[in-house]
Amino acid sequence: MRSLLYIVAVILIIGWAVGVFAYSATGLIHALLVIAIIAFILGLINRSSVTV
């Protein structure tokens, strides 16, 4: 029973940390998404230009 309470406590702490981070870093998340999309498009362009 003690390990079950430990697991529940860890899950709640992780959920709280993710919630706090997501609430305070929404601008950062959008910037990272834009960077990821740009990197994906550049990867597709570079891959297609190498094989042609």
CNS distance restraints for C-alpha pairs under 8 A (distance, minus, plus):
assign (resid   1 and name CA) (resid   5 and name CA) 6.50 0.50 0.50
assign (resid   2 and name CA) (resid   6 and name CA) 6.32 0.50 0.50
assign (resid   3 and name CA) (resid   7 and name CA) 6.18 0.50 0.50
assign (resid   4 and name CA) (resid   8 and name CA) 6.25 0.50 0.50
assign (resid   5 and name CA) (resid   9 and name CA) 6.09 0.50 0.50
assign (resid   6 and name CA) (resid  10 and name CA) 6.19 0.50 0.50
assign (resid   7 and name CA) (resid  11 and name CA) 6.19 0.50 0.50
assign (resid   8 and name CA) (resid  12 and name CA) 6.19 0.50 0.50
assign (resid   9 and name CA) (resid  13 and name CA) 6.18 0.50 0.50
assign (resid  10 and name CA) (resid  14 and name CA) 6.14 0.50 0.50
assign (resid  11 and name CA) (resid  15 and name CA) 6.08 0.50 0.50
assign (resid  12 and name CA) (resid  16 and name CA) 6.08 0.50 0.50
assign (resid  13 and name CA) (resid  17 and name CA) 6.16 0.50 0.50
assign (resid  14 and name CA) (resid  18 and name CA) 6.14 0.50 0.50
assign (resid  15 and name CA) (resid  19 and name CA) 6.09 0.50 0.50
assign (resid  16 and name CA) (resid  20 and name CA) 6.17 0.50 0.50
assign (resid  17 and name CA) (resid  21 and name CA) 6.09 0.50 0.50
assign (resid  18 and name CA) (resid  22 and name CA) 5.94 0.50 0.50
assign (resid  19 and name CA) (resid  23 and name CA) 6.04 0.50 0.50
assign (resid  20 and name CA) (resid  24 and name CA) 6.17 0.50 0.50
assign (resid  21 and name CA) (resid  25 and name CA) 5.76 0.50 0.50
assign (resid  22 and name CA) (resid  26 and name CA) 5.87 0.50 0.50
assign (resid  22 and name CA) (resid  29 and name CA) 7.95 0.50 0.50
assign (resid  25 and name CA) (resid  29 and name CA) 6.26 0.50 0.50
assign (resid  26 and name CA) (resid  30 and name CA) 6.37 0.50 0.50
assign (resid  27 and name CA) (resid  31 and name CA) 6.24 0.50 0.50
assign (resid  28 and name CA) (resid  32 and name CA) 6.14 0.50 0.50
assign (resid  29 and name CA) (resid  33 and name CA) 6.20 0.50 0.50
assign (resid  30 and name CA) (resid  34 and name CA) 6.30 0.50 0.50
assign (resid  31 and name CA) (resid  35 and name CA) 6.25 0.50 0.50
assign (resid  32 and name CA) (resid  36 and name CA) 6.05 0.50 0.50
assign (resid  33 and name CA) (resid  37 and name CA) 6.19 0.50 0.50
assign (resid  34 and name CA) (resid  38 and name CA) 6.21 0.50 0.50
assign (resid  35 and name CA) (resid  39 and name CA) 6.10 0.50 0.50
assign (resid  36 and name CA) (resid  40 and name CA) 6.11 0.50 0.50
assign (resid  37 and name CA) (resid  41 and name CA) 6.22 0.50 0.50
assign (resid  38 and name CA) (resid  42 and name CA) 6.14 0.50 0.50
assign (resid  39 and name CA) (resid  43 and name CA) 6.04 0.50 0.50
assign (resid  40 and name CA) (resid  44 and name CA) 6.29 0.50 0.50
assign (resid  41 and name CA) (resid  45 and name CA) 6.22 0.50 0.50
assign (resid  42 and name CA) (resid  46 and name CA) 6.04 0.50 0.50
assign (resid  43 and name CA) (resid  47 and name CA) 6.00 0.50 0.50
assign (resid  44 and name CA) (resid  48 and name CA) 6.11 0.50 0.50
assign (resid  45 and name CA) (resid  49 and name CA) 6.11 0.50 0.50
assign (resid  46 and name CA) (resid  50 and name CA) 6.18 0.50 0.50
assign (resid  47 and name CA) (resid  51 and name CA) 6.47 0.50 0.50
assign (resid  48 and name CA) (resid  52 and name CA) 6.24 0.50 0.50
